[in-house]
Amino acid sequence: MDLAGKKIVLGLTGGVACYKAAELCRALVKQGASVQVVMTEAASHFIGAVTMQALSGHTVYTDQWDARVANNMAHIDLTRDADAILIAPCSTDFIRKLAHGACDDLLSTLCVARPRRLPLFIAPAMNVEMWENPATVRNVARLGADGITLFGPAAGAQACGETGYGRMLEADQLLVELVAAFQPKVLAGRRVLITAGPTFEAIDPVRGITNLSSGKMGYAVARAAREAGAEVVLVSGPTALAAPQGVRRIDVLSARQMHDAVMGQLAGQHLFIGVAAVADWRVSNASPHKMKKTASGAPQLTFAENPDILAAVAQAAASNPEGWPYCVGFAAESENLIDYGAAKRLRKGIPLLVGNIGPQTFGDDHNTVIVFDAAGHTVLPRAGKLTLARQLIGDIAARLGAPGTPHR
């Protein structure tokens, strides 16, 4: 559970998006957080305190003068042992209060009185015209300058019938953002390029050769890198996965398309992680039309070697005076992983390679990996792929050193 042991103060202000706050509260609790709900009077017109109390398992506070808190100091006591404040939904009016330090109810006073070490996150929710109003734009800029972090808003259909920015992020998206906020920003200021998923090599317009890679490990690495503060580009083969939040995805099909996309994005990257299961060969005599069964039997296919993406990136890094990008490869083997992994790292000319037994992990949510470097190898025990991805990103970040310093 990513939020185990965390205490979150969840603030609700007036808006129809309060229904999402109920789902968010439930999700936070399922991730191990202790959730203390504080509602404004306006929020109570959209959702009841009883609902939020049932979902959080704690008393809901709405009144600045609530006598249930010692000395009537709810605005002080509710945040002193908290790990974060998240206001979702955060209305236009409440953004105005935060920007100007107004404190005329419990939630606004609690925010102004919070300890300086306590992060404050807001999830804006309002009509598109309200979001784009010059006063709101000024207030949002003020919040950023004051160190308050915005989650969203998103664009889309709104309850008023209009379409545009101002929608509150969905509960699962807010959960991802909050979890990311607690991850160490060990890749802050870094640009990271990642490949993931299988490639597909056409035989004819409807058939092709591919593999069982689900893309889950590569997508987990992309999410972990983004959580660590990096700017992430993900070049992905065909998968059924949604792009990790905050990650720019480039969709490709074949190995050659992946190669071209990677090389086109390589300039300025600090780190390249090749997780994709790239086909070594392609069909050189692919048919422009669907092949039909004939009396002569199965068609005769011939193959040509695909470009070696990892080797090409490693060569580009070797020719860069500063050594960027730092190259990390993945190897999916079916046997002799120790020997094959160590040999592949040397053959590719890269500092780090991560190996696993492909048939055991393709499509699974868990994995066991071995990290190969010049000193030997280290086994990372079986764990969830996101857990392993975070461990790998932490290890890689330590090898990279401080941002702004040359790799060599």
N, C-alpha and C positions, 0 to 999 in steps of 0.2 A: 504494500500500500504506500503510494508515493507521498502521502501527507500524514503518515502515522506520527502521532505525538504533536502535531501542529494545532494551534488554536487560532481559528479564523473568526474575526468579527465580520459578519455578513450584514451589510446595511441595505435596506430597501427604501427607495423613494417612490413617489407617485408615478405610475405608468402601467400600461397594460402588460408590459413585459415582466411584471411581477410573477406571472405564471411560470416564467422560465426560472425565476429565483427559487421556486419550490423544487424544481427538478435539479437545479444546481446544488441546493442544500443537501438533497439526498445523495448526490454524487460525491460531494465533499465528505460526508459521513462515511460512505462506502470506501473511500480512500483513506480512512483512518483519522480524519480531522475531527476536532471538537469545534462545533459551530455555535457561536453566540449571535443570535439574530437581534438586530436593532432596526425598528421601523419608524418612519415618519408618519405623521397623521394622514398625509396624502396617500401613502402606501396602503394604509388600512382600508381605503375605499376600493382597492383592487384585489386584495387578498387578506384573509383573516390571520390574526396572530395565533389563533389556535392551530391552524394548519402548519405554520412555521414552527410552532412549539412541538407538534407531533413529529415533524420531520427531523428537527435538530436534537430533540430530546432535552432541550434546555428552555428555561423561562425566556420569553420574548419581552424585550423592553421597548417602550414607546414614549415614556414620559420622563422628562428631565428631572422631575421632582419625585421619582418613584422611591417610596420609603422602604422598599425591600432591600435597597442597597445601603450599606452603612453610611451614615452622615449625609444621606441623599446625594452622594457623589458618584452616580452611575457613569457620568462623563469621564471620571478619572479611573474608577475601579475596573471598568469593563475592558480596558485596553492595556493595563499594566503588565499582564502576563500573556498578551496576544503576540502572535507571530506575523500577522498581517491584517489589514482592514481591506475588504473588498465591497464596494458599493455597486450593487447590480439589482435592479436598474438604477442608473444615475441620471436624473432628469436635468433639463436645461436650467431650471431654477437652482437645483443643488450644485451644479457646476458653478453658477454665479456665486453662491455662498462660499464655496471652497476658494474661488479665485480672490475673493475680497475678505476672507477671514471672518465672515458672518457666522454667528453662533446663536441662533434663536430657538433651537430645539435640541433634543438629546443627541441626535446623530451628528448634526453640524458642530455642536459643542465638543462632542467626543473626538471628532476629526481635528479640530483646532488644538485640543488639549493632548493629543496623542504624543507619546515620547518620540524624540527625533529619530531614534533608531528604527521606529516602526514603519514599514512600508505601507503606502496607501495606494490602492488600485481602484480604478473606476471603470465601469462598463456603461458608456453612454447609451441612452435609449430615448429617441425623440423623433418627431416629424422631420423630414428632409429640409423643409424651410427653416425650422428652428435650428437644425444643425449648421446650416449654411449662413445663418444670420450673422452679420459682422460682430455683434456683441458676443455671441457664442464663440466665434472664431478667436476673438481677443481673449476671452476667458480661458479657452482651451490652451492657448499659447502660454498664458500665465501659469496654468497648472503644470505644464511641462517644465517651465523655468523653475517652478517650486519643487520639482522632483516627484510629482504625482504621475503615476503611469496609467495610460489609457489602454484598455483592452477593447479594440474596435474603434468605432462601430463598423458594422457590415452594411452592404448595400442590398436592397431587395424590396419586396412588397411590404407595405406598412399597414397597420390597422386602419389608418385614416383613408386608405385607398390609393395613396400616392406611392411612388417608387423612387428609391434613391438611398443615399447614406443616412444613417440614423438608427437602423435596426440594431438592437442589442445582439451580441454574439449568442449563439446557442450554448446551452449548458455544458455540453461536452467540449466546445471550443474554449469556454472560460476556464474549465478545469485544466485543459492543456496549458493555457497561458499561466495559470497560477502555479502549477507544478513546475513549469519552466522557470518561473521567477525565483524559486528556491534552489535551483541548480547553480553550482559555481560557474562563474563566467570566465572559464579558463581559455576560451577562444575568442574573447572580446577583441574586436578589431581585425579579426582574421577573415579571409575569404576562402571558402571550401567548395571544392567540386567533387561530386560523388556520382558513381554509376551504380545502378541497381537493376535487379530483375533479369530475365532471360533475354536472349535475342531470338529472332525468328528468321530463318533463311528459306526463301520461297523455292518450292519445286515447280509450282504453277500458280495461277492466280488464286487458287483455293486451298492449296496444300503447302506444307512446309515442314522444316526440321527445327525443333526447338528443344527445350529441356524442362525439368520439373521445378526450376527456381520460382519461388513465389514472390520474391522481392522483399520479404519481410525483414531480413537482416539489413539490407541496404537502406530501406526506409527507416528502420530504427536508428541506424547510424546517422542518417540525415536529420532526424528529429533530435538526437542527442547533440549533434553539432550545433544546431540552431539553439537548443536550450543552453548550450555553453557560450552563447553570445556571438556565434559566427554568422556571416552572410553566406547562405548555402544555396548552391545550384545543384539540382539532382537531374541527371540524365538517366531516364528510365526506359527499359524495354517494356513490353506489354505485360501489365499486371492488373489485378482487380482491386488494387489498393488506392485509397485517396492520398493525394499529396500531403505530406506532413505540413502542419500549420506553419505558415511563415517561410516556407521553402519554395523557391522557384523551380518548377519542374519542366523539363524539356522531354517530350515523348518521342521515342524512336522505335524502329522495328528491327532492323537488321544490324549486324555487327559493323558494317561499313557506315551506316547512318550514325551509330553510336560513336564511332571513331571521329567522324567529321564534326559531330556536335561537341565532343570533348575538346578536340583541337581548336574549335572555334571559340570555346569559352576559357581556354587555358591561360591566356594572358592575364597577369595580375593576381593569379590564384596563389595562396600560400600553402594549400594542402590539397592533395588529390588522393581519394580513397576509391579504389576500383573494386567494388563489391559485386558487380554484375557477373553473371555466369555467361560469358561471351562465347559464342560458337567459334571454334578454331577454323572451321571450313564452311564454305557455302557451295551451293550447287551452281556450277559454271554453265550448265546447259539447261537452265530452267526454261520451261515452256511458256510462251506468251498466252497460251490458251489451256483450258483444263485438259489434262491427259485422259484419254479414254482407254478402257480395257480393250485389248486386241488379242487376236489369236496367237500372236508372237510372244505373249507373256509380259512380264514386268518391264517397265522402261529401264534403260541403262543410264544411270546418273553418273556424271563426272564431277569432281570437286576441285575447288581452288582454295588456297589458304587465305583466310581473312587477315586484315591488318591487326597487328599486336598493339592494342591500345595502351596497355600498361608499359610495354617497352618503349613506345613512342613518347609517352609522358616522361618516363625516366630519362630518356635521351634529351628531351627538352630541358629538364631540370639540370642535367649534367652540363649543358651548354650555357646555362644562366650563371653569371658570375656570383650571384648571391645564393644559388642552389635551389631556388623555388621552381615549382612547388615541391614540398616534401611528399614523397610517394609512398603510399601504403597499398599493398595488393592483397587480394583474397584468393585462396585456393580451395576448391572443393574436390576432394579425392575420394576414392572408394576403398583404398587400401594404402598401407605404408605411408601414412600421413607424415610421420616424423622425417623420414628420408626424403620424400617427395617435396615436402614443404620447404625444408632447408635448401634443397637443390634449386627449387624454383626461385627463391629469393635471390640467390647468387646469379642465376641465369638471367633474371630480369634486371639485375643491377639496382635493386631498391633497398632502402634501409630497414623496412619493416614489412612482414607478410603475416597474414592471419589465415590459418588453415582450419578446415573442418571436414568431417566425413559427410559429403553431400547427400547421399541417399538417406541418411539418418535425420537430416535437418530440413530438407526441402519441404516447405509447406507447414512446418512445425512452428510453434510459438517459442520454443526453447532451443538451446544449442549448447554445445561444448566446443570451445575453440582453443587453438594453440597459437601463441604469438612467437614468431621467429624474428630474431635480430642477429647482429654480428656476434653477440655473446652466447647464443644458443637458443633455447626456447623455453617458454613459460606456458603452463596449462591454466586456462581460466575454466573453473568447474561449471557444470551444467547450470544454466540459469535462464530466465526470460531474455529474449533477444534485446529488448530495450535496456535491461540491466547490463548485459554484456556490452552493448553499444556505449553506454555511459562510461563503463570501465575502460573501454578502448579509447574513447575520446579523451579521458583524463590522462591516460598513459601517453597518447600522442601529443597532447598539449604540453606535457612535461618535457618531452623530447624537443619540441619546437623552441622552447624558451620564450622570453618576453617579446611581445609585439614590437616591431620596429627594428629588431636585430636580425642581421643576415643569418640564413640557415647555415651557411658554410662557416 
